[in-house]
Amino acid sequence: MGSSTALSMTDAVARISDAPLTPRGGINSNQAKAHAVAQSFEATFLNSMFQFMFTDTDGEGPMSGGGATGIWRSFLTQEYSKSIAKAGGIGLANHVYASLMAHQEVKAQ
């Protein structure tokens, strides 16, 4: 991908991730709750993936290889996952949100 592309990757992800999460009539409390749950689910999924990714990495420095490494790394992966999910994530929250809203519509009928 060159610098001459019309949209940057960040812009494209932002447009995709914002589309189903911001309904035209505004967000009511149920939609806000569904959005928060979907984002939390995506953060949990990402955290799990990051934990597996860092399993065999010992690192360097004062916390390398000791018991503190696992604890510190779990906090780090948790914050990474929250930040990434809040910034638009990988698109999983969109699907979870759409599914939650569809289930609410079916239940209301």
The first five atom37 places (N, CA, C, CB, O) and aatype in JSON, in Angstrom:
{
  "aatype": [12, 7, 15, 15, 16, 0, 10, 15, 12, 16, 3, 0, 19, 0, 1, 9, 15, 3, 0, 14, 10, 16, 14, 1, 7, 7, 9, 2, 15, 2, 5, 0, 11, 0, 8, 0, 19, 0, 5, 15, 13, 6, 0, 16, 13, 10, 2, 15, 12, 13, 5, 13, 12, 13, 16, 3, 16, 3, 7, 6, 7, 14, 12, 15, 7, 7, 7, 0, 16, 7, 9, 17, 1, 15, 13, 10, 16, 5, 6, 18, 15, 11, 15, 9, 0, 11, 0, 7, 7, 9, 7, 10, 0, 2, 8, 19, 18, 0, 15, 10, 12, 0, 8, 5, 6, 19, 11, 0, 5],
  "atom_mask": [
    [1, 1, 1, 1, 1],
    [1, 1, 1, 0, 1],
    [1, 1, 1, 1, 1],
    [1, 1, 1, 1, 1],
    [1, 1, 1, 1, 1],
    [1, 1, 1, 1, 1],
    [1, 1, 1, 1, 1],
    [1, 1, 1, 1, 1],
    [1, 1, 1, 1, 1],
    [1, 1, 1, 1, 1],
    [1, 1, 1, 1, 1],
    [1, 1, 1, 1, 1],
    [1, 1, 1, 1, 1],
    [1, 1, 1, 1, 1],
    [1, 1, 1, 1, 1],
    [1, 1, 1, 1, 1],
    [1, 1, 1, 1, 1],
    [1, 1, 1, 1, 1],
    [1, 1, 1, 1, 1],
    [1, 1, 1, 1, 1],
    [1, 1, 1, 1, 1],
    [1, 1, 1, 1, 1],
    [1, 1, 1, 1, 1],
    [1, 1, 1, 1, 1],
    [1, 1, 1, 0, 1],
    [1, 1, 1, 0, 1],
    [1, 1, 1, 1, 1],
    [1, 1, 1, 1, 1],
    [1, 1, 1, 1, 1],
    [1, 1, 1, 1, 1],
    [1, 1, 1, 1, 1],
    [1, 1, 1, 1, 1],
    [1, 1, 1, 1, 1],
    [1, 1, 1, 1, 1],
    [1, 1, 1, 1, 1],
    [1, 1, 1, 1, 1],
    [1, 1, 1, 1, 1],
    [1, 1, 1, 1, 1],
    [1, 1, 1, 1, 1],
    [1, 1, 1, 1, 1],
    [1, 1, 1, 1, 1],
    [1, 1, 1, 1, 1],
    [1, 1, 1, 1, 1],
    [1, 1, 1, 1, 1],
    [1, 1, 1, 1, 1],
    [1, 1, 1, 1, 1],
    [1, 1, 1, 1, 1],
    [1, 1, 1, 1, 1],
    [1, 1, 1, 1, 1],
    [1, 1, 1, 1, 1],
    [1, 1, 1, 1, 1],
    [1, 1, 1, 1, 1],
    [1, 1, 1, 1, 1],
    [1, 1, 1, 1, 1],
    [1, 1, 1, 1, 1],
    [1, 1, 1, 1, 1],
    [1, 1, 1, 1, 1],
    [1, 1, 1, 1, 1],
    [1, 1, 1, 0, 1],
    [1, 1, 1, 1, 1],
    [1, 1, 1, 0, 1],
    [1, 1, 1, 1, 1],
    [1, 1, 1, 1, 1],
    [1, 1, 1, 1, 1],
    [1, 1, 1, 0, 1],
    [1, 1, 1, 0, 1],
    [1, 1, 1, 0, 1],
    [1, 1, 1, 1, 1],
    [1, 1, 1, 1, 1],
    [1, 1, 1, 0, 1],
    [1, 1, 1, 1, 1],
    [1, 1, 1, 1, 1],
    [1, 1, 1, 1, 1],
    [1, 1, 1, 1, 1],
    [1, 1, 1, 1, 1],
    [1, 1, 1, 1, 1],
    [1, 1, 1, 1, 1],
    [1, 1, 1, 1, 1],
    [1, 1, 1, 1, 1],
    [1, 1, 1, 1, 1],
    [1, 1, 1, 1, 1],
    [1, 1, 1, 1, 1],
    [1, 1, 1, 1, 1],
    [1, 1, 1, 1, 1],
    [1, 1, 1, 1, 1],
    [1, 1, 1, 1, 1],
    [1, 1, 1, 1, 1],
    [1, 1, 1, 0, 1],
    [1, 1, 1, 0, 1],
    [1, 1, 1, 1, 1],
    [1, 1, 1, 0, 1],
    [1, 1, 1, 1, 1],
    [1, 1, 1, 1, 1],
    [1, 1, 1, 1, 1],
    [1, 1, 1, 1, 1],
    [1, 1, 1, 1, 1],
    [1, 1, 1, 1, 1],
    [1, 1, 1, 1, 1],
    [1, 1, 1, 1, 1],
    [1, 1, 1, 1, 1],
    [1, 1, 1, 1, 1],
    [1, 1, 1, 1, 1],
    [1, 1, 1, 1, 1],
    [1, 1, 1, 1, 1],
    [1, 1, 1, 1, 1],
    [1, 1, 1, 1, 1],
    [1, 1, 1, 1, 1],
    [1, 1, 1, 1, 1],
    [1, 1, 1, 1, 1]
  ],
  "atom_positions": [
    [[0.84, -1.17, 0.0], [0.0, 0.0, 0.0], [0.88, 1.22, 0.0], [-0.96, 0.0, 1.2], [1.75, 1.38, 0.86]],
    [[0.66, 2.07, -0.94], [1.45, 3.28, -1.04], [0.79, 4.44, -0.35], [0.0, 0.0, 0.0], [-0.3, 4.33, 0.2]],
    [[1.48, 5.57, -0.37], [0.95, 6.76, 0.28], [-0.12, 7.43, -0.56], [2.06, 7.74, 0.57], [-0.74, 8.39, -0.1]],
    [[-0.35, 6.95, -1.78], [-1.33, 7.57, -2.66], [-2.73, 6.98, -2.52], [-0.88, 7.45, -4.09], [-3.62, 7.34, -3.29]],
    [[-2.94, 6.09, -1.57], [-4.27, 5.51, -1.38], [-5.23, 6.57, -0.89], [-4.22, 4.33, -0.39], [-4.84, 7.5, -0.17]],
    [[-6.5, 6.44, -1.27], [-7.5, 7.45, -0.93], [-7.75, 7.52, 0.57], [-8.8, 7.15, -1.66], [-7.89, 8.61, 1.13]],
    [[-7.82, 6.39, 1.21], [-8.06, 6.33, 2.65], [-6.9, 5.64, 3.34], [-9.38, 5.61, 2.96], [-6.37, 4.65, 2.84]],
    [[-6.51, 6.17, 4.47], [-5.51, 5.46, 5.25], [-6.19, 4.28, 5.92], [-4.84, 6.39, 6.31], [-7.42, 4.22, 6.0]],
    [[-5.4, 3.35, 6.4], [-5.96, 2.17, 7.08], [-6.77, 2.6, 8.3], [-4.83, 1.19, 7.49], [-7.83, 2.03, 8.56]],
    [[-6.28, 3.59, 9.04], [-6.98, 4.07, 10.23], [-8.33, 4.65, 9.87], [-6.14, 5.1, 10.97], [-9.32, 4.39, 10.55]],
    [[-8.38, 5.45, 8.78], [-9.65, 6.04, 8.34], [-10.64, 4.97, 7.9], [-9.41, 7.02, 7.2], [-11.83, 5.05, 8.19]],
    [[-10.13, 3.96, 7.19], [-11.01, 2.89, 6.72], [-11.59, 2.1, 7.89], [-10.25, 1.95, 5.78], [-12.78, 1.8, 7.9]],
    [[-10.75, 1.77, 8.87], [-11.23, 1.04, 10.04], [-12.23, 1.89, 10.81], [-10.05, 0.63, 10.96], [-13.24, 1.38, 11.28]],
    [[-11.95, 3.19, 10.94], [-12.86, 4.07, 11.67], [-14.22, 4.14, 10.98], [-12.27, 5.48, 11.78], [-15.25, 4.11, 11.65]],
    [[-14.23, 4.22, 9.67], [-15.5, 4.28, 8.95], [-16.29, 2.99, 9.07], [-15.26, 4.59, 7.48], [-17.5, 3.01, 9.26]],
    [[-15.59, 1.87, 8.97], [-16.27, 0.58, 9.09], [-16.79, 0.38, 10.5], [-15.32, -0.56, 8.71], [-17.93, -0.04, 10.69]],
    [[-15.95, 0.68, 11.5], [-16.35, 0.41, 12.87], [-17.41, 1.37, 13.37], [-15.16, 0.46, 13.78], [-18.18, 1.03, 14.27]],
    [[-17.48, 2.58, 12.81], [-18.48, 3.54, 13.24], [-19.85, 3.3, 12.61], [-18.02, 4.94, 12.92], [-20.87, 3.68, 13.19]],
    [[-19.89, 2.68, 11.45], [-21.14, 2.57, 10.71], [-22.28, 1.95, 11.49], [-20.9, 1.78, 9.48], [-23.3, 2.62, 11.66]],
    [[-22.19, 0.73, 11.99], [-23.35, 0.16, 12.65], [-23.52, 0.63, 14.09], [-23.25, -1.33, 12.64], [-24.58, 0.42, 14.68]],
    [[-22.51, 1.27, 14.66], [-22.58, 1.64, 16.06], [-23.17, 3.03, 16.3], [-21.21, 1.58, 16.65], [-23.42, 3.39, 17.45]],
    [[-23.4, 3.78, 15.26], [-23.97, 5.12, 15.44], [-25.23, 5.25, 14.59], [-22.94, 6.21, 15.07], [-25.17, 5.77, 13.47]],
    [[-26.36, 4.8, 15.11], [-27.6, 4.9, 14.36], [-27.98, 6.35, 14.1], [-28.72, 4.19, 15.11], [-27.59, 7.24, 14.85]],
    [[-28.73, 6.58, 13.04], [-29.05, 7.95, 12.62], [-29.92, 8.71, 13.61], [-29.74, 7.92, 11.31], [-29.81, 9.93, 13.7]],
    [[-30.75, 8.04, 14.32], [-31.63, 8.72, 15.26], [-31.0, 8.98, 16.62], [0.0, 0.0, 0.0], [-31.7, 9.37, 17.55]],
    [[-29.72, 8.77, 16.75], [-29.08, 8.91, 18.05], [-29.04, 7.57, 18.76], [0.0, 0.0, 0.0], [-29.61, 6.59, 18.28]],
    [[-28.38, 7.53, 19.86], [-28.24, 6.28, 20.61], [-29.1, 6.35, 21.86], [-26.75, 6.02, 20.97], [-28.97, 7.27, 22.67]],
    [[-29.98, 5.36, 22.03], [-30.75, 5.28, 23.26], [-29.97, 4.46, 24.29], [-32.16, 4.66, 23.01], [-28.88, 3.98, 23.99]],
    [[-30.51, 4.31, 25.47], [-29.76, 3.64, 26.54], [-29.5, 2.17, 26.22], [-30.53, 3.75, 27.85], [-28.43, 1.66, 26.55]],
    [[-30.45, 1.48, 25.59], [-30.23, 0.08, 25.22], [-29.12, -0.06, 24.2], [-31.51, -0.55, 24.69], [-28.31, -0.98, 24.27]],
    [[-29.09, 0.86, 23.24], [-28.03, 0.81, 22.24], [-26.67, 1.12, 22.86], [-28.33, 1.8, 21.11], [-25.67, 0.51, 22.49]],
    [[-26.64, 2.05, 23.79], [-25.39, 2.39, 24.47], [-24.88, 1.21, 25.29], [-25.57, 3.62, 25.37], [-23.69, 0.93, 25.31]],
    [[-25.81, 0.52, 25.96], [-25.42, -0.66, 26.74], [-24.92, -1.77, 25.82], [-26.61, -1.17, 27.59], [-23.92, -2.43, 26.11]],
    [[-25.62, -1.98, 24.71], [-25.2, -3.01, 23.76], [-23.83, -2.68, 23.18], [-26.24, -3.15, 22.62], [-23.0, -3.57, 22.99]],
    [[-23.6, -1.41, 22.89], [-22.3, -0.99, 22.37], [-21.2, -1.25, 23.4], [-22.32, 0.51, 21.99], [-20.13, -1.75, 23.05]],
    [[-21.46, -0.94, 24.66], [-20.47, -1.15, 25.73], [-20.17, -2.64, 25.91], [-20.96, -0.54, 27.05], [-19.02, -3.04, 26.08]],
    [[-21.22, -3.46, 25.86], [-21.04, -4.91, 26.01], [-20.26, -5.47, 24.82], [-22.42, -5.62, 26.12], [-19.37, -6.31, 25.01]],
    [[-20.57, -5.02, 23.61], [-19.87, -5.5, 22.42], [-18.4, -5.1, 22.47], [-20.52, -4.94, 21.15], [-17.52, -5.9, 22.13]],
    [[-18.13, -3.88, 22.9], [-16.75, -3.42, 23.01], [-16.0, -4.19, 24.09], [-16.7, -1.91, 23.3], [-14.83, -4.54, 23.92]],
    [[-16.66, -4.46, 25.19], [-16.06, -5.24, 26.27], [-15.77, -6.67, 25.83], [-16.97, -5.25, 27.5], [-14.73, -7.23, 26.17]],
    [[-16.68, -7.26, 25.06], [-16.46, -8.6, 24.54], [-15.25, -8.64, 23.62], [-17.7, -9.1, 23.79], [-14.43, -9.55, 23.69]],
    [[-15.14, -7.63, 22.75], [-13.99, -7.58, 21.85], [-12.69, -7.4, 22.63], [-14.16, -6.43, 20.84], [-11.68, -8.03, 22.3]],
    [[-12.71, -6.58, 23.66], [-11.52, -6.39, 24.5], [-11.13, -7.7, 25.18], [-11.77, -5.29, 25.56], [-9.94, -8.01, 25.28]],
    [[-12.1, -8.45, 25.65], [-11.82, -9.74, 26.28], [-11.21, -10.72, 25.28], [-13.11, -10.33, 26.88], [-10.26, -11.43, 25.6]],
    [[-11.76, -10.75, 24.08], [-11.22, -11.61, 23.03], [-9.78, -11.21, 22.7], [-12.1, -11.54, 21.77], [-8.91, -12.07, 22.6]],
    [[-9.54, -9.93, 22.51], [-8.19, -9.44, 22.2], [-7.22, -9.75, 23.33], [-8.21, -7.93, 21.92], [-6.07, -10.13, 23.08]],
    [[-7.67, -9.6, 24.56], [-6.82, -9.89, 25.7], [-6.39, -11.36, 25.69], [-7.55, -9.56, 27.01], [-5.22, -11.67, 25.94]],
    [[-7.32, -12.24, 25.4], [-7.0, -13.66, 25.31], [-5.97, -13.92, 24.21], [-8.27, -14.48, 25.05], [-5.03, -14.69, 24.4]],
    [[-6.16, -13.28, 23.08], [-5.21, -13.45, 21.97], [-3.83, -12.92, 22.34], [-5.73, -12.75, 20.71], [-2.82, -13.56, 22.04]],
    [[-3.78, -11.76, 22.98], [-2.5, -11.17, 23.37], [-1.78, -12.04, 24.4], [-2.7, -9.76, 23.93], [-0.56, -12.18, 24.35]],
    [[-2.52, -12.62, 25.32], [-1.9, -13.48, 26.33], [-1.23, -14.67, 25.68], [-2.95, -13.95, 27.35], [-0.12, -15.05, 26.07]],
    [[-1.88, -15.28, 24.69], [-1.27, -16.4, 23.98], [-0.05, -15.92, 23.17], [-2.29, -17.07, 23.05], [0.95, -16.63, 23.05]],
    [[-0.16, -14.73, 22.63], [0.92, -14.2, 21.81], [2.19, -13.97, 22.63], [0.48, -12.9, 21.16], [3.29, -14.19, 22.14]],
    [[2.04, -13.55, 23.88], [3.18, -13.23, 24.72], [3.61, -14.39, 25.63], [2.87, -12.03, 25.56], [4.5, -14.2, 26.46]],
    [[3.02, -15.56, 25.5], [3.29, -16.67, 26.4], [4.76, -17.06, 26.44], [2.48, -17.86, 25.99], [5.31, -17.23, 27.53]],
    [[5.41, -17.2, 25.31], [6.79, -17.67, 25.27], [7.81, -16.54, 25.2], [6.99, -18.57, 24.09], [8.98, -16.79, 24.9]],
    [[7.4, -15.33, 25.48], [8.32, -14.19, 25.42], [8.78, -13.86, 26.83], [7.65, -12.97, 24.76], [7.97, -13.48, 27.67]],
    [[10.07, -14.0, 27.08], [10.6, -13.7, 28.41], [10.95, -12.23, 28.57], [11.82, -14.55, 28.69], [10.77, -11.67, 29.65]],
    [[11.43, -11.6, 27.53], [11.8, -10.19, 27.61], [13.15, -9.99, 28.26], [0.0, 0.0, 0.0], [13.86, -10.95, 28.58]],
    [[13.49, -8.74, 28.45], [14.77, -8.39, 29.06], [14.52, -7.39, 30.17], [15.75, -7.81, 28.0], [13.44, -6.79, 30.25]],
    [[15.49, -7.21, 31.02], [15.37, -6.22, 32.07], [15.08, -6.82, 33.42], [0.0, 0.0, 0.0], [15.17, -8.04, 33.6]],
    [[14.73, -5.98, 34.38], [14.56, -6.44, 35.76], [13.42, -7.41, 35.97], [14.36, -5.28, 36.64], [13.44, -8.18, 36.93]],
    [[12.41, -7.39, 35.11], [11.27, -8.29, 35.31], [11.29, -9.46, 34.34], [9.98, -7.53, 35.16], [10.25, -10.08, 34.11]],
    [[12.43, -9.77, 33.77], [12.47, -10.86, 32.79], [12.54, -12.21, 33.49], [13.68, -10.68, 31.83], [13.39, -12.46, 34.34]],
    [[11.64, -13.07, 33.11], [11.67, -14.45, 33.57], [11.19, -14.7, 34.98], [0.0, 0.0, 0.0], [11.1, -15.86, 35.37]],
    [[10.89, -13.71, 35.76], [10.44, -13.92, 37.14], [8.94, -14.01, 37.24], [0.0, 0.0, 0.0], [8.22, -13.94, 36.24]],
    [[8.47, -14.15, 38.47], [7.03, -14.22, 38.7], [6.31, -12.93, 38.38], [0.0, 0.0, 0.0], [5.13, -12.93, 38.01]],
    [[7.01, -11.82, 38.53], [6.4, -10.52, 38.25], [6.1, -10.33, 36.78], [7.29, -9.41, 38.74], [5.22, -9.56, 36.41]],
    [[6.83, -11.04, 35.93], [6.63, -10.89, 34.49], [5.21, -11.27, 34.09], [7.64, -11.75, 33.72], [4.56, -10.55, 33.33]],
    [[4.74, -12.39, 34.59], [3.39, -12.84, 34.24], [2.32, -11.88, 34.71], [0.0, 0.0, 0.0], [1.36, -11.62, 33.99]],
    [[2.48, -11.36, 35.9], [1.49, -10.42, 36.44], [1.52, -9.12, 35.65], [1.75, -10.14, 37.93], [0.48, -8.61, 35.23]],
    [[2.71, -8.59, 35.45], [2.84, -7.34, 34.7], [2.33, -7.5, 33.29], [4.3, -6.87, 34.68], [1.64, -6.62, 32.77]],
    [[2.66, -8.62, 32.66], [2.24, -8.86, 31.28], [0.73, -8.97, 31.18], [2.91, -10.12, 30.74], [0.15, -8.53, 30.18]],
    [[0.07, -9.56, 32.18], [-1.39, -9.66, 32.13], [-2.04, -8.28, 32.2], [-1.91, -10.55, 33.29], [-3.03, -8.02, 31.52]],
    [[-1.47, -7.4, 33.03], [-1.99, -6.02, 33.08], [-1.75, -5.31, 31.75], [-1.32, -5.24, 34.23], [-2.61, -4.58, 31.27]],
    [[-0.58, -5.52, 31.18], [-0.23, -4.88, 29.91], [-1.17, -5.34, 28.79], [1.22, -5.18, 29.54], [-1.68, -4.51, 28.04]],
    [[-1.39, -6.64, 28.69], [-2.26, -7.14, 27.62], [-3.7, -6.68, 27.82], [-2.2, -8.67, 27.56], [-4.41, -6.43, 26.86]],
    [[-4.12, -6.58, 29.07], [-5.47, -6.09, 29.34], [-5.62, -4.65, 28.88], [-5.79, -6.21, 30.84], [-6.63, -4.3, 28.27]],
    [[-4.64, -3.81, 29.16], [-4.71, -2.41, 28.74], [-4.58, -2.27, 27.23], [-3.63, -1.59, 29.43], [-5.25, -1.43, 26.63]],
    [[-3.73, -3.08, 26.61], [-3.64, -3.09, 25.15], [-5.0, -3.41, 24.54], [-2.58, -4.1, 24.66], [-5.46, -2.73, 23.62]],
    [[-5.62, -4.45, 25.05], [-6.9, -4.89, 24.47], [-7.99, -3.85, 24.66], [-7.32, -6.21, 25.09], [-8.79, -3.63, 23.75]],
    [[-8.05, -3.21, 25.82], [-9.04, -2.16, 26.05], [-8.82, -0.98, 25.1], [-9.0, -1.67, 27.51], [-9.76, -0.45, 24.51]],
    [[-7.57, -0.59, 24.95], [-7.24, 0.55, 24.07], [-7.58, 0.25, 22.62], [-5.76, 0.9, 24.2], [-8.14, 1.09, 21.92]],
    [[-7.24, -0.94, 22.17], [-7.51, -1.3, 20.78], [-9.02, -1.41, 20.54], [-6.82, -2.62, 20.42], [-9.51, -0.93, 19.51]],
    [[-9.75, -2.02, 21.45], [-11.2, -2.14, 21.29], [-11.86, -0.76, 21.3], [-11.8, -3.01, 22.41], [-12.78, -0.51, 20.52]],
    [[-11.4, 0.12, 22.16], [-11.97, 1.47, 22.24], [-11.67, 2.28, 20.98], [-11.43, 2.2, 23.47], [-12.47, 3.14, 20.59]],
    [[-10.54, 2.02, 20.35], [-10.14, 2.75, 19.15], [-10.78, 2.19, 17.88], [-8.64, 2.73, 19.01], [-10.49, 2.69, 16.79]],
    [[-11.61, 1.19, 17.98], [-12.26, 0.63, 16.81], [-12.03, -0.86, 16.66], [0.0, 0.0, 0.0], [-12.77, -1.54, 15.96]],
    [[-11.0, -1.35, 17.31], [-10.74, -2.78, 17.34], [-10.54, -3.42, 16.0], [0.0, 0.0, 0.0], [-10.04, -2.8, 15.06]],
    [[-10.92, -4.68, 15.92], [-10.73, -5.47, 14.71], [-12.06, -5.75, 14.01], [-10.05, -6.79, 15.05], [-12.11, -6.53, 13.06]],
    [[-13.11, -5.11, 14.47], [-14.41, -5.27, 13.84], [-15.33, -6.28, 14.51], [0.0, 0.0, 0.0], [-16.48, -6.43, 14.11]],
    [[-14.84, -6.96, 15.5], [-15.65, -7.96, 16.2], [-16.81, -7.32, 16.95], [-14.79, -8.76, 17.16], [-17.91, -7.86, 16.98]],
    [[-16.56, -6.17, 17.55], [-17.61, -5.48, 18.32], [-18.79, -5.11, 17.43], [-17.05, -4.22, 18.99], [-19.93, -5.13, 17.88]],
    [[-18.52, -4.77, 16.17], [-19.61, -4.42, 15.25], [-20.57, -5.59, 15.06], [-19.04, -4.0, 13.9], [-21.79, -5.41, 15.08]],
    [[-20.02, -6.78, 14.9], [-20.85, -7.96, 14.69], [-21.61, -8.34, 15.96], [-19.99, -9.13, 14.22], [-22.77, -8.72, 15.91]],
    [[-20.94, -8.23, 17.09], [-21.6, -8.53, 18.36], [-22.73, -7.53, 18.6], [-20.58, -8.5, 19.53], [-23.83, -7.91, 19.0]],
    [[-22.45, -6.25, 18.35], [-23.47, -5.2, 18.52], [-24.67, -5.46, 17.61], [-22.88, -3.81, 18.23], [-25.82, -5.39, 18.05]],
    [[-24.4, -5.76, 16.34], [-25.49, -6.02, 15.39], [-26.32, -7.22, 15.84], [-24.94, -6.26, 13.97], [-27.54, -7.2, 15.73]],
    [[-25.66, -8.25, 16.34], [-26.36, -9.43, 16.82], [-27.21, -9.11, 18.05], [-25.38, -10.54, 17.14], [-28.35, -9.56, 18.15]],
    [[-26.65, -8.34, 18.98], [-27.41, -7.95, 20.17], [-28.65, -7.13, 19.79], [-26.53, -7.15, 21.13], [-29.73, -7.35, 20.33]],
    [[-28.47, -6.21, 18.86], [-29.61, -5.37, 18.46], [-30.66, -6.2, 17.72], [-29.12, -4.21, 17.57], [-31.86, -5.98, 17.89]],
    [[-30.22, -7.15, 16.91], [-31.17, -8.03, 16.21], [-31.96, -8.87, 17.19], [-30.43, -8.93, 15.21], [-33.16, -9.06, 17.02]],
    [[-31.29, -9.39, 18.22], [-31.99, -10.18, 19.23], [-32.99, -9.34, 20.01], [-30.98, -10.82, 20.18], [-34.06, -9.82, 20.38]],
    [[-32.64, -8.08, 20.27], [-33.56, -7.19, 20.97], [-34.78, -6.9, 20.11], [-32.87, -5.89, 21.36], [-35.89, -6.82, 20.63]],
    [[-34.59, -6.73, 18.79], [-35.71, -6.48, 17.92], [-36.65, -7.67, 17.84], [-35.22, -6.12, 16.53], [-37.87, -7.51, 17.85]],
    [[-36.09, -8.86, 17.77], [-36.9, -10.08, 17.72], [-37.65, -10.25, 19.02], [-36.02, -11.33, 17.44], [-38.83, -10.61, 19.02]],
    [[-36.98, -9.98, 20.14], [-37.62, -10.12, 21.44], [-38.74, -9.1, 21.61], [-36.59, -9.96, 22.56], [-39.75, -9.41, 22.24]],
    [[-38.58, -7.91, 21.06], [-39.6, -6.87, 21.18], [-40.85, -7.21, 20.36], [-39.04, -5.53, 20.74], [-41.95, -6.77, 20.69]],
    [[-40.69, -7.97, 19.3], [-41.83, -8.32, 18.44], [-42.55, -9.44, 19.06], [-41.4, -8.68, 17.01], [-43.55, -9.91, 18.51]]
  ]
}
